[in-house]
Amino acid sequence: MGTVMYGDGGGWVWMVFMPLLWIVLIGLVVWAVIRLTQSASGGRYGGDGREHRESPEEILDRRYASGEIDTDAYTEARERLAAHRPRPR
């Protein structure tokens, strides 16, 4: 009679492993969301996980596009950058 009422005594296994299963599952979902949002938005990191540093030209282009500098300042800065850029051999 005791076996029918209480099962075979293996219920404690589910009581231990179900919370662990949920913790692992939630952790995987959080990790996947963070990973996908970083790569989808470009983030600060490239595809290989290293931090992407803007080149001087990229910074200049971004500032011009946002209206921080006018066309004359942009053109002058572009010319200066081109003059100081190392020449390939």
Secondary structure, DSSP 8 states (H G I E B T S, - for coil): -HHHHHTTSTHHHHHHHHHHHHHHHHHHHHHHHHHHHHHHS--SB-TTSSB----HHHHHHHHHHTTSS-HHHHHHHHHHHHHHS----
